[in-house]
Every structure is written in C-alpha cells, then in structure tokens.
Amino acid sequence: VQADGGPTVETLPNTMVRYRLKPGTHTIAFEFEGQRPATTVAGNAGDVRFVRIDGMVWTWKSTFAWATESEDAIRGRALKARLIADRSVR
C-alpha cells in the first residue's frame, strides 16, 4: 500500500495501515501481480477516512481490488484489524 507515491507498506490479511495526510485529495494505491489499482481519498483537517482492499484467493487465481462497501462497514473491520504501520505523509 502506498499513499501519494511515498514509501510502500506490505500488508497481510486482517491488518491495517494508518496514514496521516495533509488536508486535500490523496491517491492510495497497492500493487499486485503487475497491477496497480488506486483510489482517491479527500478530507479536511481532523477527518478520518477508511478504504479497504478486498481479495479472493483461489488455488489457480487471486484477485484484489478496492472494496465497494460503505465506509462505516470498513471502519468496523478496521477496529478488529491489527495495525502494522503508522505513517505520516507530508
């Protein structure tokens, strides 16, 4: 996972990365099998936003994309996840 082209953080299932970003619009991306899906997150000072990578792993194929569920549902999952990185992007 990468915010605004900064350092990359490797993730595992049921983990989360917290980014502290300046107010404005930011690009969050991840890489998997040569693909680099990205999403845009916008916020004001003090806002908290949640995005989630949704994946399916099969013996013959794996797919990952940005989740389309509500931010409230993603927030609920984040409360149960293990924090593996805490980054500030300036």
N, C-alpha and C positions, 0 to 999 in steps of 0.2 A: 504494500500500500504506500502511496506517495501523495503528498499534498504540495501543489504548486511547483512541481519539479524538484522538490527538496529530497533529502535522504529517504531511502526506501526502508520500510519496516516489514519483515517477514512475519506472517500470521499463521495461526493454526486454527482448527475448528473451535468454536466457543471461546474465542479470545477477542479482545478489542484493543484499539489504538485510540488514544485521546490526543487530538491536535488542538492547540491554542492558536487561533488565527486572528489576524487583524480584521476589523470590520470591513465588509465588502464581499466580493464574489471570489470564490476559490475553486480550483479544479482538484478533485480527488481521483486518483487512478490506481489500478492494480494491473499486474502482468500475469498472464497465464497462457502457456503454450503459444507464444508468439503474438498473442492478442493483448491489447491494452485498453480495456473499457474504462471510460472516465465518466464522472458525473460532476455537476456543478452545485456548490453549496454557497448560499448567500446569507449574511447575517449582520446584525448590528452589534455594537459593544454589549457584552453580557449575554447574548443569545447562546443557546445550546442547540446544536443540530445533530441528528443521528442519521447515518447511512449504513447499509449492511450489504455484504457480499453474500449472495445466495448461490449454493452449489449443489450439484448432483454428481456423485462419483459411482460409476459403474465399472465393472471389470474391464470393459472394452472402450469406455469413453468417460471423460469428465467434462462438465460444463460449469462455468461460473459467470455470473452477471450481477449487476446491481439489483438489489431486492426492490420490488414494487409495492410492498406492504406499507402501511401507514407509519409515519414517524413515531407515533405512540407505541405501536407494536414493536418497532425496532428498539425503542427506549427500554421497553420491558425486557427484551432479550439482553440488552447491554447490562442491565442490573444483575444478571446472572452470569455474565461473562467474566473471564479473568483478564485484567489489564496487563498487557505485555509491553507497552511502550507509552510514554508520555512525552509529547514533543511540542515545542513552540516553533512556529514558522514566522519569521519576521520579515 
